[in-house]
Amino acid sequence: MKPPPFAYVDPHNVAEALDALGEYRDEGKVLAGGQSLVPLLNMRLAQPRVVIDLNRITELDFIAARNTNGAEGITFGAMTRQRSVEDAQDVLAQLPMLKEAIGWVGHPQIRNRGTVGGSIAHADPAAELPLVFRALDGAATVRSRRGSRTIPASDFFVYTFTPALEADEMLVDIWLPLPAPRTGQAFVEVARRHGDFALVAAAASLTLDEHRVCSDVRIAIGGAAPTPVRATRAEAALRGQRVSLDAFRQAGQLAGEDLEPTADVHADAAYRREVAGVLTYRALKLALERVPPEPDGSSTAAPKPAEPAR
C-alpha cells in the first residue's frame, strides 16, 4: 500500500518546526520515528496535507536529570530513541518501572527508530511508554509559537490516539519522577506474542514506610480502556495499610471492577476486566519483592506469605 500525496517540511530546529505547525495546524502531521505514522499513511488512515519531519532536530534528542517543583526526576527529549533509553543503564537503574517496560516495546528494530515523544504523543492506550508516564505521574512540556506549557500525565491523554495537544503544539520533552526510598516497582503485560501491543498491561509502584505500611502506591492499567487509567480505588484501599497478598488480591478485584474495558477482535471486555485484576495483583506482588532492604540489611518488604494451594 502507498501513502497519499503530501508536502514535506524538513525543519532543522524547534523554532522552524513550530513555524510549520503554526502555519499548517490540522493539515500537518509530525513525523518522529515513523513507527506509527507511516503505517497510518500507508493504510490511508491519515491523510495530512503536510508531513513535518523532526529527525534533523538534534536538540530534542537527550536524557538529563531535572528537578521539577522540588522533585528529582529524569527528562527525555521527544526525539530520544527508545533504543537510547534501553542503553542508558545508569538512568534505568533509577527508574525500574521504565527499565522493565522498555523491553516490552515492539522489537529491537522498532526501538531503534521509535522515539519517546512519538509514543507518548501517539496516545495509544495499549502502548507501554504512555502507561509508565501515567503510572509515575510524569509531566510533558509542549511548545508552540505562542509559548510553552506543562501538561501533567493525568491530563495528557484525552481519548484513544488523542493527546491534549493543540493543533499548533508540539511535545518537546517528558519528565518522570524518581521513586522515593523504600519503593519497589513492576510492569507486567499480556500480549499474543512478544512485541505485539498489550491486550492488557499493569504497572505498580509501592512505597513502604519504616513500619512496613504502604505510604504510597500507584497502579495504572493499559490496553483496557480508551486511555491508560489509574486504579484509584485500589490505591486508596492499600494506602495506610500493612501489605499482604490478600490486600493485593482485593486491590486487583477493585481495579478490574472499576474498568469499563473496550472490546475488539483480540479480546472481549470481560476478558480484559479479569486479566486487569490478575495483572494488578502480580504487579503489586513483584513490586513488594523489589522494595530495597534497609541500610542495616533488614528487609523493608513484608515477609512473603506462602501462596495458597491451588
C-alpha positions in Angstrom: 0.0 0.0 0.0 1.2 3.5 -0.7 0.6 6.7 1.2 -1.5 9.6 -0.2 0.5 12.5 -1.7 1.7 15.1 0.8 4.1 18.0 1.0 7.2 17.6 3.1 8.8 20.0 5.6 12.3 19.3 7.0 12.9 21.7 9.9 16.4 21.9 11.4 15.4 23.2 14.9 12.4 23.5 17.1 11.6 27.1 16.0 11.3 26.0 12.4 9.1 23.1 13.4 6.8 25.3 15.4 6.6 27.7 12.5 5.4 24.9 10.2 2.9 23.7 12.8 1.6 27.2 13.3 1.1 27.5 9.5 -0.5 24.2 8.7 -2.1 23.3 12.0 -4.7 20.4 11.5 -3.4 19.9 7.9 0.1 18.9 9.2 1.4 15.7 10.9 4.6 15.5 12.8 6.9 12.6 11.9 9.2 11.4 14.7 10.3 7.7 14.5 7.6 6.9 11.9 6.6 3.6 13.6 3.0 4.7 13.9 2.5 7.5 11.3 4.0 5.6 8.3 1.6 2.6 8.7 -1.3 5.0 9.1 -0.2 6.8 5.9 0.1 3.6 4.0 -3.3 2.5 5.1 -4.8 5.9 4.2 -6.0 6.3 7.8 -4.0 9.5 8.0 -4.0 11.9 5.0 -2.2 15.1 6.0 -1.5 17.8 3.6 2.0 18.2 5.0 4.4 15.9 6.9 6.8 17.8 9.3 9.9 15.6 9.8 11.6 16.2 13.2 14.5 13.9 12.6 17.1 16.6 12.0 16.3 18.4 15.3 19.1 17.1 17.5 18.2 19.4 20.4 15.2 17.1 21.1 17.5 14.1 21.5 18.7 14.0 25.1 18.3 12.4 28.5 19.0 14.6 31.5 18.3 14.9 35.3 15.9 17.7 36.2 14.3 18.9 39.4 10.7 19.8 38.9 8.9 21.6 41.8 11.3 20.2 44.3 11.1 16.6 42.9 14.1 14.9 41.3 13.5 13.2 38.0 14.7 12.4 34.5 13.8 14.3 31.4 13.7 12.7 28.0 13.7 14.8 24.8 10.9 14.0 22.5 13.2 12.7 19.8 15.2 10.4 22.1 15.2 6.9 20.5 13.7 4.1 22.6 16.9 2.2 22.0 18.9 5.1 23.6 16.7 4.7 26.7 17.3 1.0 26.7 21.0 1.5 26.5 21.1 4.2 29.3 21.5 1.6 32.1 22.5 4.3 34.7 19.2 6.0 34.0 17.2 2.9 34.0 18.7 1.9 37.4 16.9 4.9 38.8 13.6 4.2 37.0 13.0 0.5 37.5 9.5 0.6 36.0 10.7 2.1 32.8 13.6 -0.4 32.7 11.1 -3.2 32.7 8.6 -1.7 30.3 11.1 -0.6 27.6 11.9 -4.3 26.8 8.2 -4.9 26.0 8.1 -2.2 23.3 7.9 -3.9 19.9 11.2 -5.4 18.7 14.8 -4.1 18.6 14.2 -2.8 15.0 11.2 -0.8 16.3 13.1 0.6 19.3 15.9 1.6 17.0 13.6 4.1 15.3 10.8 4.7 17.7 11.0 7.8 19.9 9.9 8.5 23.5 7.9 11.6 22.4 6.4 9.8 19.4 5.0 7.0 21.6 3.6 9.4 24.2 2.1 11.8 21.7 0.5 9.0 19.7 -1.5 8.2 22.8 -2.1 4.5 22.0 -3.8 3.1 25.2 -2.1 -0.3 24.6 1.5 1.1 24.3 4.0 0.7 27.2 5.5 4.2 27.5 2.2 6.0 27.9 1.3 3.6 30.7 4.6 4.3 32.5 4.1 8.0 32.0 0.6 7.8 33.6 1.6 5.4 36.4 4.5 7.6 37.5 2.6 10.9 37.3 5.0 12.3 34.8 4.8 15.7 33.1 5.0 16.8 29.4 6.4 20.0 28.1 4.7 21.2 24.9 5.5 24.3 22.8 4.0 26.4 20.1 4.8 29.8 18.7 2.6 31.2 21.5 4.8 29.8 24.2 5.3 26.6 26.3 3.2 24.9 28.9 3.4 21.8 31.1 0.7 19.1 31.0 0.6 16.5 33.8 0.2 12.9 32.8 -3.2 12.9 34.4 -4.5 15.4 31.8 -2.4 14.4 28.8 -4.5 11.5 27.4 -7.9 12.7 26.2 -9.0 9.6 24.3 -7.6 6.9 22.1 -4.9 8.4 19.8 -5.9 11.9 21.2 -3.4 13.8 23.3 -4.2 17.1 24.9 -2.2 19.0 22.3 -3.5 22.0 20.3 -3.1 21.8 16.6 -0.1 24.1 16.6 1.6 22.5 19.7 4.5 20.0 19.7 5.7 17.8 22.5 9.3 18.6 23.3 10.1 16.5 26.4 8.6 14.4 29.1 9.7 14.2 32.8 9.5 11.1 35.0 10.0 11.4 38.8 12.5 9.2 40.6 11.0 6.8 43.1 11.0 7.6 46.8 13.2 5.5 49.1 11.8 2.1 50.1 9.9 1.8 46.8 9.5 -1.2 44.6 8.1 -1.1 41.0 6.9 -3.6 38.4 5.5 -3.7 34.9 3.6 -6.7 33.6 1.6 -7.3 30.4 -0.2 -10.0 28.4 0.2 -9.9 24.6 -0.5 -12.6 22.0 3.2 -12.5 21.0 6.2 -10.7 22.4 6.4 -7.4 20.6 2.6 -7.1 20.0 0.7 -4.4 21.7 -0.6 -5.4 25.1 -4.1 -6.9 25.4 -3.8 -5.7 29.0 -0.8 -4.3 31.0 -0.4 -3.2 34.6 2.2 -1.0 36.3 2.6 -0.7 40.0 4.8 1.4 42.3 4.7 0.6 46.0 6.4 2.6 48.8 6.6 1.3 52.4 7.3 3.3 55.5 9.7 2.2 58.3 6.9 0.2 59.8 6.2 -1.7 56.6 3.0 0.1 56.0 2.1 1.3 52.5 2.7 5.0 52.5 2.2 5.5 48.7 1.0 3.3 45.8 0.4 3.9 42.2 -1.4 1.5 39.9 -2.1 2.0 36.3 -3.8 -0.2 33.7 -3.2 -0.1 29.9 -4.9 -1.7 27.0 -8.3 -2.0 28.7 -9.8 1.5 28.2 -9.5 4.4 25.7 -6.6 5.8 27.7 -4.2 4.5 30.3 -6.1 4.7 33.6 -5.1 4.9 37.3 -6.8 2.4 39.6 -7.6 5.0 42.2 -10.0 2.9 44.4 -7.4 0.1 44.5 -4.7 2.6 45.5 -6.9 4.0 48.3 -7.6 0.5 49.7 -3.9 -0.1 50.1 -2.6 3.2 51.2 -2.0 3.3 55.0 -2.4 -0.5 55.3 0.1 -3.2 56.0 0.7 -5.0 52.8 -0.3 -8.6 52.2 -1.2 -10.9 49.3 -4.8 -10.8 50.4 -4.7 -7.0 50.2 -3.2 -7.2 46.8 -5.9 -9.6 45.6 -8.6 -7.2 46.9 -6.8 -4.3 45.1 -6.8 -6.4 41.9 -10.5 -7.1 42.2 -11.2 -3.4 42.7 -9.0 -2.4 39.7 -10.9 -4.8 37.5 -14.4 -3.8 38.8 -13.7 -0.1 38.1 -12.7 -0.6 34.5 -15.0 -0.2 31.5 -12.9 -2.2 29.1 -13.1 -1.8 25.3 -13.8 -4.9 23.2 -12.2 -5.7 19.9 -11.3 -8.7 17.7 -8.4 -9.6 20.1 -10.3 -9.7 23.4 -13.7 -9.0 24.8 -14.5 -6.7 27.7 -15.0 -9.5 30.3 -11.6 -11.0 29.5 -9.8 -7.6 29.8 -11.5 -6.9 33.1 -10.5 -10.3 34.5 -6.9 -10.0 33.3 -6.5 -6.5 34.6 -7.3 -7.7 38.1 -4.9 -10.6 37.8 -2.1 -8.4 36.5 -2.7 -5.8 39.2 -2.1 -8.4 41.8 1.0 -9.7 40.0 2.5 -6.2 39.6 1.9 -5.4 43.3 3.4 -8.7 44.4 6.5 -8.1 42.2 6.8 -4.5 43.4 6.7 -5.7 47.1 9.5 -8.2 46.4 11.6 -5.4 44.9 11.3 -2.9 47.8 15.0 -2.5 48.7 16.4 -3.6 52.1 17.0 -1.1 54.9 20.6 0.1 55.2 21.2 -2.3 58.2 20.4 -5.2 55.8 16.9 -5.9 57.1 14.1 -6.1 54.6 11.6 -3.3 54.3 9.2 -5.5 52.4 6.7 -7.5 54.4 7.6 -11.2 54.8 6.5 -13.1 51.8 3.4 -15.2 52.7 3.1 -18.7 51.3 0.9 -18.9 48.3 -2.3 -20.9 48.9 -2.6 -24.3 47.4 -4.4 -24.4 44.0 
